[in-house]
């Protein structure tokens, strides 16, 4: 790959381009940006390569939530084929200004599970993204749900201990849900994935930054 400097591109993975500054974000106590979120969701999608799972990139989730008119949204949603998916995972950001790229101060996660026809919002900071999550739910549900889907806040979502780890919690919850969905022995329609999230996420969060950083470095070395 050659030497890189400044904020040069360091890795292309699927449709995601990572830059050197993304390594700095993962190395310290920093808010995760859109690129890191999209990279790891794309990686999870490659690991759990099922045609019934879709992990939506942050930019697409943001556009669905903020699309100015219904007809444009219909055209935008068609290629995503969300109605064919059994599990949909959407990152939620609190950015309300469509003119500000990669804005916002908080991440959370909205999940749709077709078997229960339910959207579940996981927020690691006292539900502060509830407004944004419900707005996304209202925008996307006509394109994915079987009839009138329900919406619920997951009160068992583990809570972050600082002001910058919300993105790490988003990715940890997404990973646990994908593992739950792909393991038939873990599935329980009544309990959904809540027990696994409550049990597994706190420990996973403690080392996920380092794990993602090592994953990127490994993929970089394989691309040389």
TORPA-4810 file (N, C-alpha, C, O; in nm, 3 decimals):
<nodes>
NODE_1_0.082_-0.121_0.000_0.000_0.000_0.000_0.086_0.126_0.000_0.043_0.231_-0.046_X
NODE_2_0.210_0.113_0.053_0.296_0.230_0.056_0.275_0.311_0.181_0.184_0.284_0.260_X
NODE_3_0.359_0.412_0.200_0.351_0.497_0.318_0.237_0.596_0.305_0.208_0.645_0.196_X
NODE_4_0.174_0.626_0.418_0.069_0.727_0.419_0.109_0.837_0.514_0.191_0.817_0.603_X
NODE_5_0.052_0.952_0.495_0.082_1.065_0.583_-0.040_1.153_0.593_-0.135_1.139_0.515_X
NODE_6_-0.037_1.245_0.690_-0.149_1.335_0.707_-0.277_1.259_0.730_-0.283_1.172_0.817_X
NODE_7_-0.380_1.291_0.651_-0.508_1.221_0.664_-0.537_1.142_0.537_-0.650_1.140_0.488_X
NODE_8_-0.436_1.076_0.486_-0.451_0.997_0.364_-0.541_0.876_0.388_-0.564_0.834_0.501_X
NODE_9_-0.590_0.823_0.277_-0.667_0.700_0.281_-0.576_0.585_0.325_-0.465_0.572_0.275_X
NODE_10_-0.624_0.503_0.419_-0.545_0.390_0.467_-0.607_0.256_0.434_-0.538_0.154_0.432_X
NODE_11_-0.740_0.256_0.406_-0.806_0.128_0.381_-0.938_0.150_0.308_-1.015_0.241_0.339_X
NODE_12_-0.961_0.064_0.210_-1.094_0.056_0.146_-1.152_-0.080_0.180_-1.091_-0.183_0.154_X
NODE_13_-1.272_-0.078_0.239_-1.337_-0.203_0.274_-1.482_-0.194_0.228_-1.557_-0.108_0.274_X
NODE_14_-1.520_-0.285_0.137_-1.651_-0.275_0.074_-1.664_-0.134_0.013_-1.583_-0.097_-0.072_X
NODE_15_-1.763_-0.057_0.056_-1.780_0.079_0.003_-1.727_0.186_0.098_-1.754_0.305_0.079_X
NODE_16_-1.654_0.145_0.201_-1.609_0.238_0.304_-1.461_0.270_0.286_-1.379_0.180_0.267_X
NODE_17_-1.429_0.398_0.291_-1.289_0.442_0.285_-1.252_0.499_0.421_-1.313_0.596_0.468_X
NODE_18_-1.152_0.440_0.485_-1.102_0.488_0.613_-0.977_0.571_0.593_-0.898_0.547_0.501_X
NODE_19_-0.958_0.671_0.682_-0.842_0.758_0.675_-0.762_0.750_0.805_-0.809_0.696_0.905_X
NODE_20_-0.641_0.805_0.801_-0.553_0.792_0.916_-0.614_0.852_1.042_-0.591_0.801_1.151_X
NODE_21_-0.691_0.957_1.029_-0.753_1.019_1.146_-0.850_0.924_1.215_-0.877_0.940_1.334_X
NODE_22_-0.903_0.827_1.142_-0.995_0.730_1.204_-0.922_0.640_1.303_-0.981_0.596_1.401_X
NODE_23_-0.794_0.613_1.278_-0.715_0.536_1.374_-0.697_0.614_1.503_-0.701_0.556_1.612_X
NODE_24_-0.678_0.746_1.491_-0.664_0.830_1.610_-0.793_0.830_1.692_-0.790_0.829_1.815_X
NODE_25_-0.906_0.831_1.622_-1.036_0.828_1.690_-1.050_0.701_1.774_-1.096_0.705_1.888_X
NODE_26_-1.009_0.590_1.716_-1.020_0.462_1.786_-0.915_0.446_1.895_-0.935_0.369_1.990_X
NODE_27_-0.805_0.518_1.883_-0.697_0.504_1.980_-0.721_0.580_2.109_-0.658_0.552_2.210_X
NODE_28_-0.812_0.676_2.105_-0.833_0.760_2.222_-0.977_0.763_2.268_-1.061_0.686_2.219_X
NODE_29_-1.005_0.851_2.361_-1.141_0.866_2.417_-1.219_0.964_2.332_-1.240_1.079_2.372_X
NODE_30_-1.261_0.919_2.216_-1.323_1.006_2.117_-1.459_0.955_2.071_-1.487_0.835_2.074_X
NODE_31_-1.542_1.047_2.027_-1.671_1.019_1.965_-1.646_0.952_1.830_-1.570_1.005_1.749_X
NODE_32_-1.708_0.838_1.804_-1.690_0.769_1.677_-1.760_0.844_1.564_-1.875_0.886_1.579_X
NODE_33_-1.690_0.859_1.452_-1.750_0.929_1.339_-1.826_0.832_1.248_-1.829_0.712_1.271_X
NODE_34_-1.887_0.889_1.144_-1.968_0.810_1.051_-1.887_0.701_0.984_-1.937_0.590_0.964_X
NODE_35_-1.761_0.731_0.948_-1.681_0.634_0.875_-1.653_0.510_0.959_-1.663_0.398_0.909_X
NODE_36_-1.618_0.529_1.085_-1.589_0.415_1.170_-1.717_0.333_1.193_-1.713_0.210_1.189_X
NODE_37_-1.828_0.401_1.217_-1.956_0.332_1.235_-1.989_0.250_1.110_-2.024_0.133_1.118_X
NODE_38_-1.978_0.315_0.994_-2.012_0.245_0.869_-1.918_0.128_0.843_-1.961_0.022_0.797_X
NODE_39_-1.789_0.147_0.872_-1.693_0.039_0.851_-1.730_-0.085_0.932_-1.735_-0.195_0.878_X
NODE_40_-1.757_-0.067_1.061_-1.781_-0.185_1.143_-1.916_-0.249_1.111_-1.929_-0.371_1.117_X
NODE_41_-2.016_-0.169_1.078_-2.143_-0.228_1.036_-2.125_-0.307_0.907_-2.184_-0.414_0.890_X
NODE_42_-2.043_-0.255_0.816_-2.014_-0.327_0.692_-1.939_-0.456_0.721_-1.964_-0.559_0.658_X
NODE_43_-1.847_-0.451_0.817_-1.775_-0.571_0.856_-1.870_-0.675_0.915_-1.862_-0.793_0.881_X
NODE_44_-1.960_-0.631_1.003_-2.058_-0.724_1.061_-2.144_-0.786_0.952_-2.180_-0.903_0.959_X
NODE_45_-2.178_-0.706_0.852_-2.259_-0.756_0.741_-2.183_-0.865_0.664_-2.244_-0.961_0.616_X
NODE_46_-2.051_-0.849_0.652_-1.972_-0.951_0.581_-1.958_-1.078_0.664_-1.950_-1.188_0.609_X
NODE_47_-1.954_-1.063_0.796_-1.944_-1.179_0.885_-2.077_-1.255_0.888_-2.080_-1.377_0.881_X
NODE_48_-2.185_-1.180_0.899_-2.319_-1.240_0.905_-2.385_-1.219_0.768_-2.481_-1.143_0.756_X
NODE_49_-2.334_-1.286_0.669_-2.374_-1.261_0.530_-2.503_-1.334_0.496_-2.505_-1.430_0.420_X
NODE_50_-2.611_-1.285_0.554_-2.742_-1.343_0.527_-2.824_-1.244_0.444_-2.821_-1.124_0.471_X
NODE_51_-2.897_-1.294_0.343_-2.981_-1.204_0.262_-3.098_-1.147_0.341_-3.168_-1.058_0.292_X
NODE_52_-3.121_-1.198_0.462_-3.233_-1.149_0.542_-3.191_-1.045_0.645_-3.274_-0.996_0.722_X
NODE_53_-3.061_-1.009_0.647_-3.011_-0.908_0.739_-2.963_-0.788_0.659_-2.900_-0.804_0.554_X
NODE_54_-2.992_-0.669_0.708_-2.938_-0.548_0.646_-2.896_-0.450_0.754_-2.977_-0.409_0.837_X
NODE_55_-2.769_-0.412_0.752_-2.716_-0.312_0.844_-2.698_-0.184_0.764_-2.611_-0.174_0.678_X
NODE_56_-2.781_-0.087_0.794_-2.791_0.034_0.713_-2.680_0.133_0.750_-2.661_0.161_0.869_X
NODE_57_-2.606_0.187_0.653_-2.502_0.286_0.683_-2.561_0.413_0.744_-2.676_0.446_0.718_X
NODE_58_-2.482_0.484_0.823_-2.533_0.607_0.887_-2.588_0.710_0.790_-2.691_0.771_0.816_X
NODE_59_-2.520_0.729_0.676_-2.565_0.831_0.581_-2.703_0.797_0.524_-2.784_0.887_0.502_X
NODE_60_-2.728_0.669_0.500_-2.858_0.628_0.445_-2.967_0.641_0.551_-3.077_0.689_0.522_X
NODE_61_-2.937_0.599_0.674_-3.035_0.613_0.782_-3.069_0.760_0.804_-3.185_0.794_0.829_X
NODE_62_-2.969_0.846_0.796_-2.991_0.990_0.816_-3.080_1.046_0.705_-3.168_1.128_0.731_X
NODE_63_-3.056_1.002_0.582_-3.137_1.053_0.471_-3.282_1.004_0.482_-3.375_1.081_0.457_X
NODE_64_-3.301_0.879_0.518_-3.437_0.828_0.536_-3.511_0.912_0.639_-3.628_0.947_0.621_X
NODE_65_-3.441_0.944_0.747_-3.502_1.020_0.857_-3.534_1.164_0.816_-3.627_1.225_0.870_X
NODE_66_-3.457_1.218_0.721_-3.469_1.361_0.689_-3.508_1.389_0.545_-3.501_1.503_0.500_X
NODE_67_-3.551_1.287_0.473_-3.593_1.307_0.334_-3.711_1.405_0.329_-3.808_1.388_0.403_X
NODE_68_-3.704_1.505_0.243_-3.805_1.612_0.247_-3.942_1.577_0.192_-4.039_1.646_0.225_X
NODE_69_-3.955_1.473_0.109_-4.088_1.442_0.056_-4.105_1.292_0.036_-4.008_1.219_0.019_X
NODE_70_-4.229_1.248_0.040_-4.262_1.106_0.037_-4.222_1.038_-0.093_-4.171_0.926_-0.091_X
NODE_71_-4.243_1.105_-0.205_-4.212_1.043_-0.334_-4.062_1.017_-0.349_-4.021_0.913_-0.399_X
NODE_72_-3.983_1.114_-0.306_-3.837_1.095_-0.312_-3.795_0.979_-0.223_-3.705_0.902_-0.258_X
NODE_73_-3.860_0.968_-0.108_-3.826_0.860_-0.016_-3.863_0.724_-0.075_-3.788_0.628_-0.061_X
NODE_74_-3.978_0.717_-0.142_-4.019_0.592_-0.206_-3.915_0.547_-0.307_-3.878_0.429_-0.309_X
NODE_75_-3.868_0.638_-0.390_-3.768_0.605_-0.491_-3.636_0.563_-0.425_-3.567_0.473_-0.473_X
NODE_76_-3.604_0.628_-0.316_-3.479_0.600_-0.246_-3.483_0.462_-0.180_-3.382_0.391_-0.177_X
NODE_77_-3.598_0.424_-0.129_-3.610_0.300_-0.053_-3.614_0.175_-0.142_-3.575_0.067_-0.097_X
NODE_78_-3.661_0.187_-0.264_-3.680_0.070_-0.348_-3.556_-0.018_-0.362_-3.566_-0.140_-0.344_X
NODE_79_-3.438_0.038_-0.393_-3.320_-0.049_-0.410_-3.275_-0.117_-0.281_-3.203_-0.217_-0.286_X
NODE_80_-3.316_-0.065_-0.167_-3.274_-0.123_-0.039_-3.347_-0.255_-0.009_-3.298_-0.337_0.068_X
NODE_81_-3.464_-0.273_-0.071_-3.543_-0.396_-0.054_-3.563_-0.432_0.094_-3.550_-0.548_0.133_X
NODE_82_-3.594_-0.332_0.172_-3.608_-0.353_0.316_-3.722_-0.447_0.350_-3.717_-0.516_0.452_X
NODE_83_-3.823_-0.451_0.267_-3.938_-0.535_0.297_-3.902_-0.684_0.290_-3.975_-0.768_0.343_X
NODE_84_-3.790_-0.716_0.225_-3.748_-0.856_0.214_-3.660_-0.900_0.331_-3.621_-1.017_0.339_X
NODE_85_-3.628_-0.808_0.421_-3.535_-0.839_0.530_-3.611_-0.879_0.657_-3.719_-0.829_0.686_X
NODE_86_-3.550_-0.971_0.731_-3.606_-1.011_0.861_-3.546_-0.931_0.977_-3.606_-0.920_1.084_X
NODE_87_-3.427_-0.877_0.954_-3.360_-0.797_1.057_-3.298_-0.675_0.991_-3.218_-0.687_0.898_X
NODE_88_-3.335_-0.557_1.040_-3.280_-0.432_0.990_-3.220_-0.353_1.106_-3.283_-0.339_1.211_X
NODE_89_-3.101_-0.304_1.086_-3.032_-0.230_1.191_-2.998_-0.091_1.138_-2.931_-0.077_1.036_X
NODE_90_-3.046_0.011_1.209_-3.027_0.150_1.168_-2.951_0.229_1.275_-2.997_0.235_1.389_X
NODE_91_-2.838_0.290_1.242_-2.778_0.384_1.335_-2.862_0.511_1.341_-2.912_0.558_1.239_X
NODE_92_-2.877_0.566_1.460_-2.955_0.689_1.480_-2.861_0.797_1.532_-2.788_0.775_1.629_X
NODE_93_-2.862_0.914_1.467_-2.781_1.026_1.511_-2.871_1.144_1.544_-2.978_1.160_1.484_X
NODE_94_-2.829_1.226_1.639_-2.915_1.337_1.681_-2.893_1.464_1.598_-2.942_1.571_1.636_X
NODE_95_-2.822_1.454_1.487_-2.803_1.569_1.398_-2.936_1.605_1.332_-2.998_1.521_1.267_X
NODE_96_-2.978_1.728_1.348_-3.103_1.774_1.289_-3.082_1.866_1.170_-3.178_1.912_1.109_X
NODE_97_-2.956_1.893_1.138_-2.924_1.987_1.030_-2.871_1.910_0.910_-2.759_1.860_0.913_X
NODE_98_-2.952_1.900_0.805_-2.913_1.821_0.688_-2.798_1.885_0.611_-2.738_1.820_0.525_X
NODE_99_-2.767_2.011_0.640_-2.658_2.078_0.572_-2.523_2.055_0.639_-2.420_2.096_0.586_X
NODE_100_-2.524_1.990_0.755_-2.400_1.964_0.828_-2.365_1.816_0.814_-2.433_1.729_0.869_X
NODE_101_-2.258_1.788_0.741_-2.215_1.650_0.722_-2.151_1.598_0.850_-2.072_1.668_0.913_X
NODE_102_-2.185_1.476_0.887_-2.129_1.411_1.005_-2.146_1.496_1.131_-2.057_1.503_1.216_X
NODE_103_-2.262_1.560_1.142_-2.290_1.639_1.261_-2.344_1.551_1.372_-2.340_1.428_1.363_X
NODE_104_-2.394_1.615_1.476_-2.455_1.541_1.586_-2.359_1.511_1.698_-2.237_1.517_1.682_X
NODE_105_-2.417_1.478_1.815_-2.340_1.454_1.936_-2.370_1.320_2.001_-2.311_1.286_2.104_X
NODE_106_-2.463_1.244_1.944_-2.499_1.118_2.009_-2.546_1.015_1.908_-2.617_1.048_1.813_X
NODE_107_-2.505_0.888_1.930_-2.549_0.775_1.850_-2.637_0.683_1.934_-2.618_0.668_2.054_X
NODE_108_-2.734_0.623_1.868_-2.811_0.513_1.928_-2.847_0.416_1.815_-2.798_0.431_1.703_X
NODE_109_-2.931_0.318_1.844_-2.957_0.212_1.746_-3.106_0.180_1.741_-3.170_0.161_1.844_X
NODE_110_-3.159_0.175_1.619_-3.297_0.132_1.596_-3.294_0.000_1.521_-3.225_-0.012_1.419_X
NODE_111_-3.369_-0.098_1.571_-3.368_-0.233_1.514_-3.510_-0.274_1.477_-3.603_-0.255_1.555_X
NODE_112_-3.525_-0.330_1.357_-3.655_-0.388_1.319_-3.641_-0.538_1.307_-3.552_-0.588_1.238_X
NODE_113_-3.731_-0.612_1.375_-3.733_-0.758_1.369_-3.869_-0.800_1.314_-3.972_-0.782_1.379_X
NODE_114_-3.867_-0.857_1.194_-3.992_-0.885_1.122_-4.079_-0.987_1.194_-4.201_-0.972_1.197_X
NODE_115_-4.019_-1.092_1.253_-4.099_-1.196_1.317_-4.188_-1.141_1.428_-4.296_-1.194_1.454_X
NODE_116_-4.144_-1.035_1.493_-4.225_-0.972_1.597_-4.291_-0.843_1.548_-4.367_-0.780_1.621_X
NODE_117_-4.262_-0.805_1.421_-4.311_-0.680_1.363_-4.291_-0.563_1.459_-4.383_-0.486_1.487_X
NODE_118_-4.169_-0.553_1.509_-4.137_-0.457_1.615_-4.008_-0.381_1.585_-3.909_-0.439_1.542_X
NODE_119_-4.013_-0.251_1.609_-3.893_-0.168_1.611_-3.852_-0.149_1.757_-3.936_-0.119_1.842_X
NODE_120_-3.723_-0.165_1.784_-3.671_-0.148_1.920_-3.559_-0.044_1.916_-3.469_-0.052_1.833_X
NODE_121_-3.567_0.053_2.007_-3.463_0.155_2.016_-3.372_0.126_2.135_-3.418_0.113_2.248_X
NODE_122_-3.243_0.116_2.107_-3.142_0.097_2.211_-3.061_0.226_2.223_-2.991_0.265_2.130_X
NODE_123_-3.071_0.290_2.338_-3.000_0.415_2.362_-2.917_0.401_2.488_-2.970_0.369_2.595_X
NODE_124_-2.787_0.424_2.477_-2.696_0.405_2.590_-2.685_0.528_2.680_-2.604_0.530_2.772_X
NODE_125_-2.767_0.630_2.653_-2.761_0.752_2.734_-2.902_0.802_2.766_-2.945_0.905_2.713_X
NODE_126_-2.971_0.730_2.849_-3.100_0.772_2.906_-3.205_0.808_2.803_-3.293_0.891_2.829_X
NODE_127_-3.197_0.746_2.685_-3.302_0.767_2.585_-3.305_0.904_2.522_-3.410_0.946_2.473_X
NODE_128_-3.192_0.976_2.522_-3.195_1.113_2.470_-3.222_1.118_2.320_-3.263_1.222_2.268_X
NODE_129_-3.199_1.007_2.249_-3.224_1.005_2.105_-3.365_0.957_2.072_-3.394_0.926_1.956_X
NODE_130_-3.453_0.951_2.169_-3.587_0.897_2.147_-3.660_0.970_2.034_-3.723_0.906_1.950_X
NODE_131_-3.652_1.101_2.033_-3.722_1.179_1.930_-3.672_1.140_1.791_-3.753_1.115_1.701_X
NODE_132_-3.541_1.133_1.772_-3.483_1.099_1.642_-3.518_0.955_1.601_-3.546_0.929_1.485_X
NODE_133_-3.514_0.864_1.699_-3.547_0.724_1.670_-3.692_0.708_1.627_-3.721_0.634_1.534_X
NODE_134_-3.782_0.778_1.694_-3.924_0.767_1.658_-3.950_0.830_1.522_-4.035_0.784_1.446_X
NODE_135_-3.877_0.936_1.492_-3.891_0.999_1.361_-3.845_0.903_1.251_-3.910_0.893_1.147_X
NODE_136_-3.734_0.834_1.274_-3.686_0.735_1.178_-3.784_0.619_1.166_-3.812_0.572_1.056_X
NODE_137_-3.835_0.573_1.278_-3.935_0.466_1.279_-4.057_0.504_1.194_-4.103_0.424_1.113_X
NODE_138_-4.107_0.625_1.210_-4.224_0.670_1.135_-4.194_0.681_0.986_-4.280_0.655_0.902_X
NODE_139_-4.069_0.720_0.954_-4.033_0.735_0.813_-4.016_0.601_0.743_-4.056_0.585_0.628_X
NODE_140_-3.956_0.505_0.813_-3.917_0.380_0.747_-4.021_0.269_0.758_-4.025_0.180_0.674_X
NODE_141_-4.106_0.273_0.859_-4.198_0.161_0.884_-4.291_0.129_0.767_-4.320_0.012_0.745_X
NODE_142_-4.339_0.228_0.690_-4.426_0.190_0.577_-4.355_0.105_0.472_-4.421_0.039_0.392_X
NODE_143_-4.223_0.107_0.471_-4.147_0.035_0.369_-4.095_-0.100_0.415_-4.038_-0.175_0.336_X
NODE_144_-4.114_-0.132_0.544_-4.059_-0.257_0.594_-4.158_-0.341_0.674_-4.144_-0.463_0.679_X
NODE_145_-4.255_-0.279_0.734_-4.338_-0.348_0.833_-4.454_-0.424_0.770_-4.502_-0.389_0.662_X
NODE_146_-4.497_-0.529_0.840_-4.617_-0.604_0.802_-4.735_-0.545_0.879_-4.762_-0.584_0.992_X
NODE_147_-4.802_-0.452_0.817_-4.910_-0.384_0.888_-4.854_-0.282_0.984_-4.747_-0.225_0.960_X
NODE_148_-4.924_-0.258_1.093_-4.884_-0.158_1.191_-4.779_-0.215_1.285_-4.811_-0.293_1.375_X
NODE_149_-4.655_-0.176_1.266_-4.547_-0.221_1.352_-4.552_-0.147_1.485_-4.602_-0.035_1.493_X
NODE_150_-4.501_-0.211_1.588_-4.491_-0.147_1.719_-4.353_-0.087_1.736_-4.257_-0.125_1.669_X
NODE_151_-4.346_0.008_1.828_-4.219_0.073_1.863_-4.201_0.063_2.012_-4.295_0.086_2.089_X
NODE_152_-4.080_0.028_2.054_-4.055_0.022_2.197_-3.913_0.067_2.230_-3.820_0.046_2.152_X
NODE_153_-3.900_0.130_2.345_-3.769_0.166_2.400_-3.722_0.049_2.486_-3.798_-0.002_2.569_X
NODE_154_-3.597_0.007_2.467_-3.544_-0.103_2.547_-3.484_-0.047_2.676_-3.378_0.016_2.673_X
NODE_155_-3.551_-0.069_2.785_-3.504_-0.017_2.914_-3.384_-0.094_2.968_-3.318_-0.049_3.061_X
NODE_156_-3.356_-0.210_2.909_-3.242_-0.292_2.954_-3.112_-0.259_2.881_-3.011_-0.325_2.905_X
NODE_157_-3.113_-0.161_2.795_-2.990_-0.126_2.724_-2.884_-0.078_2.822_-2.909_0.015_2.898_X
NODE_158_-2.765_-0.140_2.824_-2.658_-0.093_2.912_-2.625_0.053_2.885_-2.629_0.099_2.771_X
NODE_159_-2.592_0.127_2.990_-2.570_0.270_2.980_-2.421_0.305_2.984_-2.344_0.247_3.061_X
NODE_160_-2.382_0.400_2.901_-2.243_0.442_2.894_-2.203_0.518_3.019_-2.286_0.580_3.086_X
NODE_161_-2.074_0.512_3.050_-2.021_0.574_3.171_-1.953_0.707_3.144_-1.901_0.770_3.236_X
NODE_162_-1.952_0.750_3.018_-1.885_0.875_2.982_-1.964_0.943_2.870_-2.073_0.899_2.835_X
NODE_163_-1.909_1.050_2.816_-1.980_1.126_2.715_-1.939_1.098_2.572_-1.980_1.171_2.482_X
NODE_164_-1.859_0.994_2.549_-1.807_0.973_2.414_-1.822_0.831_2.361_-1.790_0.807_2.244_X
NODE_165_-1.869_0.737_2.439_-1.872_0.596_2.397_-2.004_0.552_2.334_-2.025_0.432_2.315_X
NODE_166_-2.092_0.645_2.301_-2.222_0.605_2.246_-2.208_0.523_2.118_-2.282_0.427_2.098_X
NODE_167_-2.113_0.562_2.031_-2.094_0.487_1.908_-2.043_0.346_1.932_-2.078_0.254_1.858_X
NODE_168_-1.960_0.330_2.035_-1.910_0.197_2.069_-2.025_0.110_2.118_-2.033_-0.008_2.084_X
NODE_169_-2.115_0.168_2.199_-2.232_0.094_2.245_-2.321_0.056_2.127_-2.372_-0.056_2.121_X
NODE_170_-2.341_0.148_2.033_-2.420_0.117_1.913_-2.364_-0.007_1.844_-2.439_-0.099_1.811_X
NODE_171_-2.233_-0.009_1.821_-2.171_-0.119_1.748_-2.174_-0.248_1.829_-2.193_-0.356_1.773_X
NODE_172_-2.156_-0.238_1.959_-2.161_-0.358_2.044_-2.301_-0.418_2.043_-2.316_-0.540_2.032_X
NODE_173_-2.403_-0.335_2.055_-2.542_-0.385_2.053_-2.572_-0.447_1.917_-2.634_-0.553_1.910_X
NODE_174_-2.530_-0.381_1.810_-2.553_-0.435_1.675_-2.489_-0.572_1.660_-2.549_-0.664_1.604_X
NODE_175_-2.368_-0.586_1.710_-2.298_-0.715_1.700_-2.371_-0.825_1.777_-2.389_-0.935_1.726_X
NODE_176_-2.413_-0.794_1.898_-2.482_-0.894_1.980_-2.613_-0.935_1.915_-2.649_-1.053_1.917_X
NODE_177_-2.685_-0.840_1.858_-2.813_-0.871_1.793_-2.790_-0.958_1.670_-2.866_-1.052_1.646_X
NODE_178_-2.688_-0.928_1.591_-2.658_-1.011_1.474_-2.623_-1.154_1.515_-2.667_-1.250_1.453_X
NODE_179_-2.544_-1.168_1.620_-2.508_-1.301_1.669_-2.632_-1.375_1.720_-2.648_-1.495_1.696_X
NODE_180_-2.718_-1.304_1.790_-2.844_-1.363_1.839_-2.929_-1.410_1.722_-2.982_-1.521_1.724_X
NODE_181_-2.941_-1.327_1.620_-3.026_-1.358_1.505_-2.974_-1.478_1.428_-3.053_-1.559_1.379_X
NODE_182_-2.842_-1.491_1.418_-2.782_-1.598_1.337_-2.763_-1.728_1.412_-2.724_-1.828_1.353_X
NODE_183_-2.790_-1.729_1.542_-2.777_-1.850_1.622_-2.916_-1.898_1.662_-2.979_-1.839_1.749_X
NODE_184_-2.962_-2.003_1.599_-3.098_-2.050_1.623_-3.122_-2.085_1.769_-3.232_-2.067_1.820_X
NODE_185_-3.018_-2.135_1.838_-3.035_-2.173_1.977_-3.058_-2.056_2.071_-3.107_-2.074_2.182_X
NODE_186_-3.021_-1.933_2.026_-3.036_-1.814_2.110_-3.171_-1.747_2.091_-3.213_-1.667_2.175_X
NODE_187_-3.239_-1.777_1.982_-3.360_-1.704_1.949_-3.475_-1.735_2.045_-3.501_-1.850_2.080_X
NODE_188_-3.541_-1.630_2.086_-3.661_-1.641_2.168_-3.749_-1.522_2.132_-3.717_-1.408_2.168_X
NODE_189_-3.857_-1.547_2.064_-3.940_-1.438_2.014_-3.996_-1.353_2.127_-4.009_-1.232_2.112_X
NODE_190_-4.028_-1.414_2.240_-4.087_-1.338_2.350_-3.984_-1.245_2.416_-4.014_-1.130_2.445_X
NODE_191_-3.863_-1.297_2.439_-3.760_-1.216_2.503_-3.678_-1.135_2.403_-3.609_-1.040_2.442_X
NODE_192_-3.685_-1.170_2.277_-3.599_-1.112_2.175_-3.453_-1.125_2.219_-3.415_-1.226_2.277_X
NODE_193_-3.373_-1.026_2.192_-3.228_-1.031_2.220_-3.192_-0.956_2.347_-3.074_-0.940_2.377_X
NODE_194_-3.291_-0.909_2.423_-3.265_-0.817_2.534_-3.171_-0.876_2.638_-3.082_-0.807_2.687_X
NODE_195_-3.192_-1.003_2.673_-3.107_-1.066_2.775_-2.963_-1.071_2.730_-2.872_-1.043_2.808_X
NODE_196_-2.940_-1.106_2.604_-2.804_-1.113_2.552_-2.738_-0.975_2.551_-2.620_-0.963_2.584_X
NODE_197_-2.812_-0.873_2.513_-2.757_-0.738_2.513_-2.719_-0.694_2.654_-2.610_-0.641_2.676_X
NODE_198_-2.808_-0.716_2.748_-2.782_-0.676_2.885_-2.662_-0.749_2.944_-2.584_-0.691_3.019_X
NODE_199_-2.648_-0.875_2.909_-2.543_-0.959_2.965_-2.407_-0.936_2.898_-2.304_-0.938_2.965_X
NODE_200_-2.407_-0.914_2.768_-2.284_-0.919_2.690_-2.223_-0.783_2.659_-2.101_-0.769_2.655_X
NODE_201_-2.306_-0.682_2.638_-2.257_-0.553_2.589_-2.157_-0.484_2.682_-2.056_-0.433_2.633_X
NODE_202_-2.180_-0.478_2.814_-2.083_-0.404_2.898_-1.940_-0.452_2.884_-1.848_-0.370_2.874_X
NODE_203_-1.918_-0.582_2.882_-1.782_-0.634_2.867_-1.731_-0.611_2.726_-1.614_-0.577_2.706_X
NODE_204_-1.817_-0.628_2.627_-1.777_-0.609_2.488_-1.731_-0.465_2.464_-1.632_-0.442_2.395_X
NODE_205_-1.802_-0.370_2.520_-1.767_-0.228_2.503_-1.627_-0.199_2.555_-1.555_-0.117_2.498_X
NODE_206_-1.588_-0.267_2.661_-1.459_-0.240_2.725_-1.339_-0.268_2.634_-1.232_-0.212_2.656_X
NODE_207_-1.356_-0.353_2.534_-1.244_-0.384_2.446_-1.275_-0.369_2.298_-1.191_-0.402_2.214_X
NODE_208_-1.394_-0.318_2.264_-1.432_-0.314_2.123_-1.352_-0.212_2.043_-1.318_-0.237_1.928_X
NODE_209_-1.320_-0.097_2.103_-1.236_0.001_2.032_-1.105_-0.064_1.986_-1.066_-0.055_1.870_X
NODE_210_-1.038_-0.128_2.082_-0.909_-0.191_2.051_-0.927_-0.303_1.948_-0.841_-0.322_1.861_X
NODE_211_-1.037_-0.374_1.957_-1.062_-0.484_1.862_-1.083_-0.430_1.721_-1.031_-0.487_1.625_X
NODE_212_-1.158_-0.321_1.708_-1.181_-0.262_1.576_-1.051_-0.206_1.520_-1.023_-0.220_1.401_X
NODE_213_-0.971_-0.143_1.606_-0.842_-0.089_1.563_-0.752_-0.200_1.510_-0.688_-0.184_1.406_X
NODE_214_-0.745_-0.311_1.580_-0.663_-0.424_1.535_-0.718_-0.485_1.406_-0.642_-0.529_1.320_X
NODE_215_-0.850_-0.487_1.394_-0.912_-0.538_1.271_-0.870_-0.452_1.152_-0.835_-0.505_1.047_X
NODE_216_-0.874_-0.322_1.169_-0.835_-0.232_1.060_-0.689_-0.253_1.024_-0.655_-0.259_0.906_X
NODE_217_-0.603_-0.264_1.124_-0.460_-0.284_1.097_-0.436_-0.417_1.025_-0.350_-0.426_0.937_X
NODE_218_-0.511_-0.519_1.064_-0.498_-0.649_0.997_-0.540_-0.639_0.851_-0.472_-0.692_0.763_X
NODE_219_-0.652_-0.572_0.825_-0.700_-0.557_0.688_-0.605_-0.471_0.606_-0.587_-0.494_0.487_X
NODE_220_-0.543_-0.372_0.672_-0.443_-0.289_0.603_-0.324_-0.374_0.559_-0.276_-0.361_0.446_X
NODE_221_-0.277_-0.460_0.649_-0.161_-0.544_0.617_-0.193_-0.643_0.506_-0.105_-0.680_0.427_X
NODE_222_-0.317_-0.687_0.499_-0.357_-0.781_0.395_-0.373_-0.713_0.260_-0.376_-0.778_0.156_X
NODE_223_-0.385_-0.579_0.263_-0.404_-0.505_0.138_-0.274_-0.459_0.076_-0.273_-0.409_-0.036_X
NODE_224_-0.163_-0.475_0.149_-0.034_-0.429_0.099_0.008_-0.508_-0.025_0.114_-0.483_-0.082_X
</nodes>
